[in-house]
Amino acid sequence: MIEVSGLSKNYGKHRAVDNVSFTVEPGRVTGFLGPNGAGKSTTLRMMCGLTRPSGGRATIGGRRYSDIPNPGTQIGVLLDASAQHSGRTGREVLTLSAMVMGLDRRRVDQMFELVGLTQAEAMRRVGNYSLGMRQRLGIANALLGDPSVLILDEPANGLDPAGIHWMRTLLRDFADRGGTALLSSHLLREVEIIADELVVIGRGQIAAQGSKSELLTGSGTLVTGPELESLATALKTANLSYRTDDHGFIVDAQPLAVGTAAAAAGVVLSELRQADGAGLEEMFLQLTADDARDEVSV
């Protein structure tokens, strides 16, 4: 289990992370979301002992990362795949990690097979790897010590669709076997598919957290019909707020309330259901609107 309690970080007068608290449970994949500059990477670095917090505490299995002996055998970490030594081969990178952790060298070949890197690719220098290959090598390094906890920052960055599907399957299997997985990503659709729990951060503070089903339930009702202008009038008359969608309107109300409003106005509907598809993206944009660098209109 990962427990983050009141974690804060100041850089001079700037407060990059402000009293952040959340828990990552075993057997679950937790998505950690936020716009650029929201404090995600700083939070992860404090959790892994790379950045000293100004306040608060982060523990993994009840202990701070720096207090865990041979932490690579308990916690797999990937924070920046591009930070690997470009002059070493992939095999050298994993072999050195295995030596530091006191692991059997045969584990190195097992990891290359697991992440889909061939023996020829293992012998190439990391500087000649594509970004996707570096990600696979970074994930192999994180899994090398057979940890029970994974902390991954943008692990799908640079992966092609097949690679993203592979990573999704790997994380699901890891959690289903009782592992604790914290996944930071800007690929909202991928997080929506794989995550069980969501933590959203904006301006260094927690904007929302909870199960995926809880947070996405309120994403609205999709409604459409042959006379959209009359439908819009009916929604306004019933004081129901809405926004335009490719197929009709997304209404901030339950389907029963929307259907009742349409029936009262005699408006024919062709579709009325709980909105989906853009659920996580919509929630993300709403909760982090103050952090947006570009104006978003919906």
Residue pairs with C-beta under 8 A, 6 or more apart in sequence:
1 23
1 24
1 25
1 26
1 60
1 61
1 62
1 180
2 23
2 24
2 47
2 58
2 59
2 60
2 149
2 151
2 180
2 182
3 23
3 24
3 58
3 59
3 60
3 62
4 20
4 21
4 22
4 23
4 43
4 47
4 56
4 57
4 58
5 21
5 56
5 57
5 58
6 19
6 20
6 21
6 55
6 56
6 57
7 17
7 19
7 20
7 21
7 43
7 46
7 47
7 53
7 55
7 56
7 57
7 58
8 15
8 17
8 18
8 19
8 20
8 53
8 54
8 55
8 56
9 15
9 16
9 17
9 39
9 42
9 43
9 46
9 51
9 53
9 54
10 16
10 54
15 204
16 39
16 42
16 204
17 39
17 42
17 43
17 46
17 53
17 204
18 39
18 203
18 204
18 205
19 55
19 56
19 205
20 39
20 43
20 56
20 201
20 204
20 205
20 206
21 56
21 206
22 30
22 199
22 206
22 209
24 30
24 180
24 181
24 182
24 197
25 180
25 197
26 148
26 178
26 179
26 180
27 175
27 176
27 178
27 179
27 180
28 175
28 180
28 181
28 196
28 197
29 171
29 172
29 175
29 181
29 183
29 194
29 195
29 196
29 197
30 181
30 182
30 183
30 195
30 196
30 197
30 198
30 199
31 183
31 184
31 185
31 191
31 192
31 194
31 195
31 197
31 198
31 199
31 212
32 40
32 43
32 44
32 182
32 183
32 184
32 185
32 199
32 201
33 40
33 184
33 185
33 186
33 188
33 191
33 198
33 199
33 200
33 201
33 284
34 40
34 200
34 201
34 202
34 207
34 288
34 291
35 202
35 288
35 291
35 292
35 293
36 293
37 291
38 201
38 202
38 203
38 204
38 288
38 291
39 201
39 203
39 204
39 205
40 153
40 184
40 201
41 79
41 153
41 184
42 51
43 201
44 79
44 151
44 153
44 182
44 184
45 51
45 79
46 52
46 53
46 58
47 58
47 60
47 65
47 151
48 65
48 75
48 77
48 79
48 151
49 64
49 65
49 66
50 79
57 64
58 64
58 65
60 68
60 74
60 75
60 149
61 68
61 74
61 148
61 149
65 71
65 75
68 74
68 75
70 101
70 102
70 145
72 97
72 100
72 101
72 144
72 145
72 147
73 101
73 103
73 145
73 146
73 147
74 145
74 147
74 148
74 149
75 147
75 148
75 149
75 150
75 151
76 141
76 142
76 143
76 144
76 145
76 147
76 149
76 150
76 151
76 152
77 142
77 150
77 151
77 152
78 135
78 138
78 139
78 141
78 142
78 151
78 152
78 153
78 155
79 151
79 153
80 153
81 131
81 134
81 135
81 137
81 138
81 157
81 158
82 131
82 134
84 93
84 126
84 134
84 137
84 138
84 141
85 93
85 126
86 125
86 126
86 127
87 125
87 126
87 127
88 96
88 125
88 126
89 122
89 123
89 124
89 125
89 126
90 112
90 117
90 121
90 122
90 123
90 124
90 126
90 129
90 133
90 137
91 108
91 112
91 122
91 123
93 126
93 137
93 141
94 108
94 111
94 112
94 122
94 137
94 140
94 141
94 144
95 105
95 108
97 141
97 144
97 145
98 104
98 105
98 107
98 108
98 144
101 144
101 145
103 144
103 145
107 144
107 146
108 144
111 140
111 141
111 143
111 144
112 118
112 119
112 121
112 122
112 140
114 140
114 143
114 170
115 136
115 137
115 139
115 140
115 143
116 136
116 163
116 166
117 133
117 136
117 137
117 140
121 129
121 133
126 134
126 137
129 137
130 158
131 157
131 158
132 158
132 159
132 160
132 163
134 158
135 155
135 156
135 157
135 158
135 159
135 163
136 159
136 163
138 155
139 152
139 155
139 167
139 170
142 150
142 152
143 150
147 179
148 178
148 179
148 180
149 179
149 180
149 181
149 182
150 171
150 174
150 179
150 180
150 181
150 182
150 183
151 182
152 181
152 182
152 183
152 184
153 184
154 184
154 185
154 186
155 167
155 183
155 185
156 163
156 164
156 167
156 185
156 187
156 190
159 166
159 167
164 187
164 190
168 190
168 193
168 194
171 181
171 183
171 194
172 194
174 181
175 181
175 196
183 191
183 194
183 195
185 191
188 280
188 281
188 284
189 280
189 281
191 198
191 280
192 212
192 216
192 279
192 280
195 212
196 211
196 212
197 209
197 210
197 211
197 212
198 208
198 209
198 210
198 211
198 212
198 215
198 280
199 206
199 208
199 209
200 206
200 207
200 208
200 209
200 215
200 283
200 284
200 287
200 288
201 207
202 287
202 288
202 290
202 291
203 290
203 291
207 287
207 288
208 215
208 283
208 287
209 215
212 280
215 283
216 279
216 280
216 283
218 252
219 250
219 274
219 275
219 276
219 278
219 279
219 282
219 283
220 250
220 251
220 252
220 253
220 274
220 275
220 282
221 250
221 251
221 253
221 254
221 255
221 257
221 258
221 272
221 273
221 274
221 275
222 245
222 247
222 248
222 249
222 250
222 251
222 271
222 272
222 273
222 274
222 275
222 276
223 231
223 248
223 249
223 251
223 255
223 258
223 262
223 269
223 271
223 272
224 231
224 245
224 247
224 248
224 249
224 269
224 270
224 271
225 231
225 248
225 262
225 267
225 268
225 269
225 270
225 271
226 268
226 270
227 267
227 268
228 248
228 249
230 265
230 267
231 248
231 249
231 262
231 267
231 269
232 242
232 249
233 265
234 261
234 262
234 264
234 265
234 267
235 242
235 249
235 251
235 258
235 261
237 261
237 264
237 265
238 257
238 260
238 261
238 264
240 251
240 252
240 253
240 257
240 258
240 261
241 251
241 252
241 253
242 249
242 250
242 251
242 252
243 249
243 250
243 298
244 250
244 298
245 275
247 271
248 271
250 275
250 282
251 257
251 258
255 272
255 273
255 274
258 272
259 269
259 272
262 268
262 269
262 272
275 282
282 298
285 292
285 296
285 298
289 296
